[in-house]
Amino acid sequence: MKFETKVIHAGINPDPSTGAIMTPIFQTSTYVQSKPGVHNGFAYARGQNPTRKVLETNLASLENGKYGICFGSGLAALDAILKLLEPGDEIIATNDLYGGSYRLMVRLYERYGIKMHFVDLTDPDNIVSLINPKTKIVWLETPTNPLLNIIDIKAIVDRTKSRAFVCVDNTFASPYLQNPLDLGADIVLHSATKYLGGHSDVIHGCVIVNNKELADKLYFIQNAAGAIPGPQDCFLILRGIKTLHVRMDRACENAQYIANKLLDFDLIDKVYYPGLTSHKGHEIAKNQMKNFGAMISFDLKENTQESATKIMENTHLFSLAESLGGVESLIGHPATMTHAAIPKEDREKMGMSDSLIRLSIGIENKEDLWQDLKVAIES
Ligand SMILES: *Cc1c(COP(=O)(O)O)cnc(C)c1O
């Protein structure tokens, strides 16, 4: 099956008892047993739920993986991966990480004896001097947030040489644009809250792997720690996934159009979008992604927080909000919103200016979107 067919059909069959074409929401906490311990594979809903099972099968297929494991949020999924580690183990992670992932690794897991190394993984050779027998995970996101840096997944896998698990947070690309397992990664994570759900109406996370032993450990953690999604949320993700390719095609088309317009606009300083030939990761993105995604960042020649704030207060179609990946376009200010926890000088070191604005491009009419933005920038 090709991707566009898998989103509709992989793991999804009409309900055998009723013929319902859509996967039912099994809103139940437990299942009747015919004799003690004798049941149809479903004993208690923390461990197994049929709606969740269909979603896990579907997600595994979208990432060309064998096993999908679902969680109550993207961070709960990351938490489950971190629970694979023992005190003394080490992680090498990219330095411009999603803020919540950074917080979980540093504020919680360092307390349990996990040692973190944050480095710039746009240069894969940075792994070489850090990797050692205690390194258990090499963790990366690509494209990154909010500067849309591109990391060469295959080069990271080559440098790691199976000495640690390579984990890719594939949230920004979605499985439609990028499949890290095909490039040799061991673990893929999604905040399904974003493109997979696609409608800004549910929080959800998932992990996809090929290795059975690893999958069994993650299923064990899913049940033992219990950070599971409810069946209604699983249904909403299944529903969102059915249009993932169509939404993503339109959002990418819109983003490329708006990135080009921003590039030609004299009040703008830099535009960060991997689809621009001037972007330093453009060639790698072209090789490892099917298209360049729908996240854009840009900053202003008048590089102040006030000038950025004025734009964000003057858009009407772009709503000022955290998050991304929904059908509607969003605008945000990393320095005061998603990345406020990072000290100003560290932000500047990473290239994140005071006027940096981040856009999540939706699937509205691209000309309407550009007019809205243009008027706000000129205001
Ligand atoms: C949102 C996000 C997360 C966290 O996911 P939640 O579903 O909000 O817990 C992790 N990684 C990336 C890249 C994200 O954008």
The ligand as a Gaussian input file, in Angstrom:
#p B3LYP/6-31G(d) Opt

LIG

0 1
 C        4.536000      19.644000      20.870000
 C        5.804000      18.910000      20.737000
 C        6.186000      17.929000      21.659000
 C        5.363000      17.622000      22.897000
 O        4.145000      17.040000      22.572000
 P        2.817000      17.180000      23.486000
 O        1.826000      16.402000      22.690000
 O        2.509000      18.632000      23.579000
 O        3.146000      16.577000      24.801000
 C        7.368000      17.248000      21.447000
 N        8.154000      17.520000      20.388000
 C        7.830000      18.470000      19.482000
 C        8.744000      18.721000      18.335000
 C        6.654000      19.199000      19.627000
 O        6.345000      20.151000      18.748000

